[in-house]
Amino acid sequence: MADAEQEQAKGTAGFLLEMGMLKRARRSGWWIAGVKDPETIAEHSFRVALIGSVLAMMEGVDPARTALLGLWHDTQETRVGDIPHIGRRYLEAAGNEKVTADQVSAAHPAVQAGARGIVEEYENGDSPEVICARDADKLECLLQAVEYREQGCSNVQPWIDSSVARLKTASARSLADAALTMTSIEWQQTYLR
């Protein structure tokens, strides 16, 4: 392997190792609500990608593209952390596009271009897939809040309210309405009858 190829392979592998931090980093906004052991960023991103694909199917758009956008939407948090909304009032953080460009700067050129394109699209696009991916992010927050509320955390209503208020698609609003009338284990009843 040529030196340049080896460096690109190391840069790309380094990026993948960095993404492992998302499995350990907690979503810190939940601490404000009193959740002692909140989900990780990776756990959130997984369900965002899955929800995004479901919303895209319901909306008749590309589920794979939507899931990809959702999967990448918080990858920058390995560098800047999960800053709660209240904290953002006091910080001037670099844009997610810049953080991503730095994260993949030593990676294979195709990875650099692909990663930058995905994040640029999520941050600045207005395609139906982007709208579904952003709705998935909000819907995942709502679902997580419902689960935390069942676990006894009573301070999550602001997360539910803000999530509902920011949903754009009819499918996401429909799923939010349904989820707010259910328990987190009610899904079993369909199969246990």
C-alpha positions, -999 to +999 in steps of 0.1 A: +000+000+000+013+034-009+021+059+018-009+082+008-033+052+008-020+041+042-025+076+056-060+078+041-068+044+056-055+055+090-075+088+087-107+069+078-102+043+106-095+072+130-128+087+121-146+054+127-128+051+161-139+086+170-175+077+162-172+051+189-173+080+214-209+084+205-216+051+222-202+065+255-213+101+254-247+109+271-274+132+258-268+159+284-301+178+280-318+150+299-298+158+330-317+191+332-349+171+334-335+150+362-327+118+342-298+102+360-286+079+333-297+093+299-294+076+266-262+079+246-259+099+214-254+067+195-286+053+210-305+084+200-290+085+165-299+048+159-336+054+166-335+087+147-323+068+116-350+041+121-378+066+127-366+086+097-368+056+074-404+049+087-415+085+082-400+085+047-420+054+039-451+070+052-444+102+033-435+084+001-399+096-001-365+078+000-362+059+033-325+050+028-315+087+022-336+098+052-320+072+075-285+082+063-292+118+072-306+109+106-276+086+113-251+114+106-270+143+122-252+143+156-218+129+146-202+163+154-209+158+191-177+138+195-160+172+192-184+197+207-205+175+230-243+175+233-249+211+243-284+216+258-304+244+243-300+266+273-262+263+270-263+274+233-273+309+245-238+314+258-216+297+232-206+304+196-198+269+184-185+261+150-211+249+125-217+212+121-204+214+085-170+227+098-168+201+125-175+173+101-149+187+076-123+186+104-134+151+115-129+136+081-100+158+069-075+129+070-100+103+056-102+089+021-113+116-003-146+099-011-154+097+026-145+134+030-168+144+002-196+120+012-196+131+049-195+168+041-223+163+016-246+145+040-241+170+068-245+200+045-277+185+032-291+179+067-281+213+080-291+234+050-314+213+028-352+214+024-358+182+006-386+159+018-359+135+031-343+163+052-377+173+066-384+136+075-349+133+091-354+164+112-389+152+122-373+119+132-349+138+155-379+155+172-401+124+173-372+104+189-369+130+216-406+128+222-406+090+224-376+092+248-394+117+270-424+094+272-402+066+283-384+087+309-418+100+322-429+064+327-397+058+347-407+086+371-391+116+356-418+142+358-399+172+342-400+160+306-431+178+294-412+207+279-393+183+257-426+167+246-442+201+239-412+215+220-409+183+199-446+183+190-444+220+181-415+215+156-429+185+137-435+193+100-449+162+084-484+148+088-469+114+094-447+126+123-476+145+139-498+114+136-472+092+152-466+117+180-503+119+187-505+081+189-473+077+210-487+102+236-517+080+242-497+048+247-473+033+272-439+022+261-448-015+263-483-012+248-469-024+215-468-060+229-506-061+232-510-064+195-491-097+196-503-111+229-541-111+222 
